[in-house]
Amino acid sequence: MSSSSVLVIDADEQRCLSLKAILEFIDHGPVQIAAPGTWQDNMPELDAVAAVLLGNCGSDEAQLEVMRAVKARYPNIPIVLVGDGREETQYPESLRTAVFGYLEAPVKYRALTALLQQAQAHRTSLRDSEHPASLRPDRSPELFRSLVGNSRSVRHV
């Protein structure tokens, strides 16, 4: 599916391994798992990260602290909150409004892939807005011209 990696931060090692197995099954790319206290040691290169899946960190305060630390270090990485059996509305509002999305436990394939695709599109749009089309090395003007065409009418426009 993608070569971008996903970082899973959760105090529950079994759930980390379960999410890792799902992501590897759908061939998402490298998956790194970490406990809330050690995620900074496991952080891959910024450009390689598609999303951070943030699970249970022991308490709402600890989860909020980890989320803020990830956002402070990498402000453009989408953070997806992975539920621990509670309704989304039962999380603190400051946490709910700061994350990119929410996945209910147990994680369903469709919801996970949809959120990961949205996260990738979000990262791409942020990257594209930071660099004008003429400066992006991955998009050449020749590609645009070949898609639009070279007819007299198109050249006139």
C-alpha positions in Angstrom: 0.0 0.0 0.0 2.6 2.5 1.0 6.3 2.9 1.9 5.6 5.3 4.7 5.9 4.0 8.1 3.5 4.2 11.0 4.4 4.7 14.6 2.2 2.9 17.2 2.4 4.3 20.7 0.5 2.3 23.3 1.2 1.1 26.8 -0.5 -2.2 26.0 2.1 -4.3 24.2 -0.4 -6.9 23.0 -2.5 -4.2 21.3 0.7 -2.7 19.7 1.5 -6.1 18.3 -2.0 -6.6 17.1 -2.0 -3.2 15.2 1.4 -4.0 13.8 0.1 -7.3 12.5 -2.8 -5.6 10.8 -0.6 -2.9 9.2 1.9 -5.5 8.0 -1.0 -7.7 6.6 -2.2 -4.8 4.5 1.4 -4.1 3.5 1.4 -0.6 4.7 5.1 -0.4 5.1 7.4 -0.3 8.1 5.6 -0.3 11.5 7.3 0.8 14.7 5.8 0.2 18.1 6.7 2.0 21.3 5.7 2.5 24.8 4.6 6.0 25.8 7.9 6.7 27.6 10.1 5.5 24.8 8.5 6.7 21.6 11.1 9.3 21.0 13.8 6.6 20.7 11.8 4.9 18.0 10.9 7.8 15.8 11.8 7.3 12.2 12.7 10.1 9.8 10.0 12.7 9.7 9.3 12.5 6.0 8.9 8.7 6.2 6.0 8.8 8.8 2.5 8.6 7.5 0.8 8.7 10.9 1.1 8.1 14.6 -1.5 5.7 16.1 -1.8 6.8 19.8 -3.4 4.3 22.1 -3.6 3.9 25.9 -0.8 5.7 27.7 -2.0 4.9 31.2 -4.2 8.0 31.8 -5.8 10.7 29.8 -3.2 13.2 31.1 -0.3 11.0 30.0 -2.0 10.5 26.6 -2.4 14.2 26.2 1.2 14.8 27.2 2.4 12.3 24.6 0.2 13.8 21.9 1.5 17.3 22.7 5.1 16.1 22.6 4.6 14.4 19.2 2.9 17.5 17.9 5.7 19.8 19.3 8.4 17.7 17.7 6.5 16.9 14.4 3.6 19.3 13.9 2.5 18.0 10.5 2.3 14.3 11.4 -1.4 13.2 11.7 -2.1 11.6 15.1 -4.9 9.0 15.2 -6.4 8.2 18.6 -7.0 4.5 19.0 -9.9 3.9 21.5 -9.7 1.7 24.5 -13.3 0.7 24.7 -14.7 4.2 25.6 -16.8 6.3 23.3 -14.9 9.1 21.5 -16.9 11.7 23.5 -15.6 10.3 26.8 -12.1 11.5 26.0 -11.0 15.0 27.1 -12.0 17.6 24.6 -8.5 18.9 24.3 -7.4 15.5 23.1 -10.3 14.9 20.8 -9.9 18.2 19.0 -6.1 17.9 18.6 -6.0 14.5 16.9 -6.5 13.8 13.2 -8.9 11.0 13.7 -10.3 8.3 16.0 -10.3 4.5 15.6 -12.6 2.4 17.8 -11.2 -0.8 19.4 -11.1 -3.4 18.1 -9.7 -1.8 15.0 -11.5 -2.6 11.8 -9.7 -2.9 8.5 -11.9 -0.5 6.6 -11.7 2.3 9.2 -8.0 1.9 9.5 -7.2 2.0 5.8 -9.6 4.9 5.3 -7.9 6.9 8.1 -4.4 6.1 6.8 -5.4 7.2 3.3 -6.7 10.4 4.7 -3.6 10.9 6.7 -1.4 10.4 3.6 -3.5 12.8 1.6 -3.2 15.3 4.5 0.6 15.0 4.6 0.8 15.3 0.8 -1.4 18.4 0.8 0.7 20.0 3.5 3.9 19.2 1.6 2.5 20.6 -1.6 1.4 23.8 0.1 4.9 24.4 1.4 6.5 24.0 -2.0 5.3 25.6 -5.2 4.8 23.2 -8.1 7.8 24.6 -9.9 10.1 23.7 -7.0 8.8 20.2 -6.3 11.2 17.6 -7.7 8.5 14.9 -7.9 6.3 16.7 -10.4 7.7 17.9 -13.7 6.1 20.4 -16.0 6.4 17.8 -18.8 4.1 15.5 -16.9 1.4 18.2 -16.7 1.8 19.0 -20.4 1.4 15.4 -21.3 -1.7 15.1 -19.3 -3.3 18.3 -20.6 -2.2 18.0 -24.2 -0.5 20.2 -26.8 -3.3 21.0 -29.2 -3.6 24.5 -30.7 -6.7 25.2 -28.6 -4.9 24.2 -25.4 -1.8 26.3 -26.3 -4.1 29.2 -26.9 -5.5 29.0 -23.4 
